[in-house]
Amino acid sequence: MTKKDVIKLLEQIATYMELNGENTFKVSAYRKAAQSLEMDERPLEEIDDVTELKGIGKGVGEVISEYRQTGESEVLSDMKKRVPEGLIPLLKIQGLGSKKIAKLYQELGIEDKESLQRACEAGQVSQLKGFAKKTETNILEAVKALGAKKERYPIDQMRGLNEQIVAYIKTLTAIDNYSSAGSFRRYKEMSKDLDFIISTTEPDKVQAQLLNIPNKVKEVAVGQTKISLEIEYDDETIGVDFRLIEPAAFYHTLQHFTGSKEHNIRIRQLAKAQGEKVSEYGIETSDGQLIQYNNETDIYKHFNVNWIAPAMREDGSEFERDLSDIITLDDINGDIHMHTTYSDGAFSIRHMVEANIAKGYRFMVITDHSQSLKVANGLQVERLLRQNEEIKKLNQEYQEIDIYSGTEMDILPDGSLDYDDDVLAQLDYVIAAIHQSFNQSEADIMKRLEHACRNPYVRHIAHPTGRIIGKRPGYQPNIEQLMQLAEETQTILEINANPKRLDLNADIVKKYPNVKLTINTDAHHTDHLEFMKYGVATAQKGFVTKDRVINTLSREDFKKFIANNIKMKK
């Protein structure tokens, strides 16, 4: 359990209370307590008595203590019983916060999306104070889309469902092997469904178990070799296909159903040139023999091709490229963008250090948020410099890894930077990023980015377009201008590996091969260090060679890179 878990609990209780029409002071007490915990730099285990923190009284303190001791909250359980379950998904509708939903519940008896839709269609919502006719129309459109099966789903959402399904598959019997396949295995930003390949000698037994999967909405098709289901996840209905195959054919089926279509066409062409045929069952030679390999590498080797990572199996052009120097996950020697309890991270610096060591990294940079980002508990100068000293001490303590001090500094709406140069000069590594005023014009956005790039202390720009996949487009930089600027000023651009972002995307890094890059997780939790594979996959899609990525440097070379800021010599 981390401080973030407790904060989430307190915010949940506040939301449920608000939905139930509880006293505003009670609601505020939980929100203030959450803020107080967020503002405290210590990890949870170092806070013995939460009531010593400003804004946390005895009652809320007891709720926190119970949760820390048992992992449960009686208050939250009680509130969940009082509030209709169907109200919670409505919080996803833009413009509908808990206060407005509470009003709908109390005055119109709205308990779920169906009753909300009926009320909107009857014109009842617009009759309430605070709900205009246009608001009603927007709510109606949003509620119709809520939970409806969509054409595509963002990779982060698919990641969550994939993990849930994998956890279920691990509980099943009679399974020889399994793997994700399809577009999700290729790390596509958006996918229409999930695909799984399962090898078994008892398909009927596996089929019966799969039909008992939790949160099943619909059985679309059920056969001996293919089962198509619709599963509810995160208030969405998502299609999932399971293909059952004999163990000997597993890797051929996996390769085939990983795709893409264009990639497989090229495989078939290579097979035809050798007088052979390929299918999901194996490779059929000219004399009718069926060859079945026990790994994908040997399948590609059979056609005189080196193994191609799934992320690159897209349009067929991957067969024409030299892929020998394309970056791999094993090339990454450090993560240089992450957060701690000093700002909005879940773990202390020490915890993050030990998690990076466990990953086998040789260097890392702590980059908590800067002072203007108050929502993320950004560091005032005094706190930043105090953290800088703590990092320096820890760096002396740990011999396995080099720990560098840094910041993810806001580029403010007027183009100025959140810290003065004399402050930045005391840090090892400075990242700059835009977190606010996304609606500015392209020209204004570029002025901000240019000012950051031309600052001698700013080494890289984080998540350069600010997008969240499938949720928000981000701000509007002139990409061509930004790339030229990065080259000119020798500013590094980031592929943010968080699967919500993947920013820069693969198309951009492919189009501008001369720009130096870094791939980082932007970790706010030790678990987030695992996101690196998504960033590397994005780079692979863009055919990025490892020499373009600075966190592939050796420990010694990265130390030299830190010590010799080339921007200071211009």
Secondary structure, DSSP 8 states (H G I E B T S, - for coil): --HHHHHHHHHHHHHHHHHTT--HHHHHHHHHHHHHHHH--S-GGG-S-GGGSTT--HHHHHHHHHHHHHS--HHHHHHHHHS-GGGGGGGGSTT--HHHHHHHHHHH---SHHHHHHHHHTT-GGGSTT--HHHHHHHHHHHHHTTS--S-EEHHHHHHHHHHHHHHHTT-SS--EEEEEHHHHTT-SEESEEEEEEE-S-HHHHHHHHTT-TTEEEEEEE-SSEEEEEEEETTEEEEEEEEEE-GGGHHHHHHHHH--HHHHHHHHHHHHHTT-EEETTEEE-TTS-EE--SSHHHHHHHTT-----GGG-SSSGGGGS--TTB--GGG--EE--B--TTTT-SS-HHHHHHHHHHTT-SEEEE--BBTT-GGGT-B-HHHHHHHHHHHHHHHHH-SSSEEEEEEEEEB-TTS-BSS-HHHHTTSSEEEEE--S-TTS-HHHHHHHHHHHHHSTTEEEESSTT--BTTTB------HHHHHHHHHHHT-EEEEE--TTT-BS-HHHHHH-TTS-EEEE--BSSGGGGGGHHHHHHHHHHTT-BGGGBGGGS-HHHHHHHHHS-GGGG-
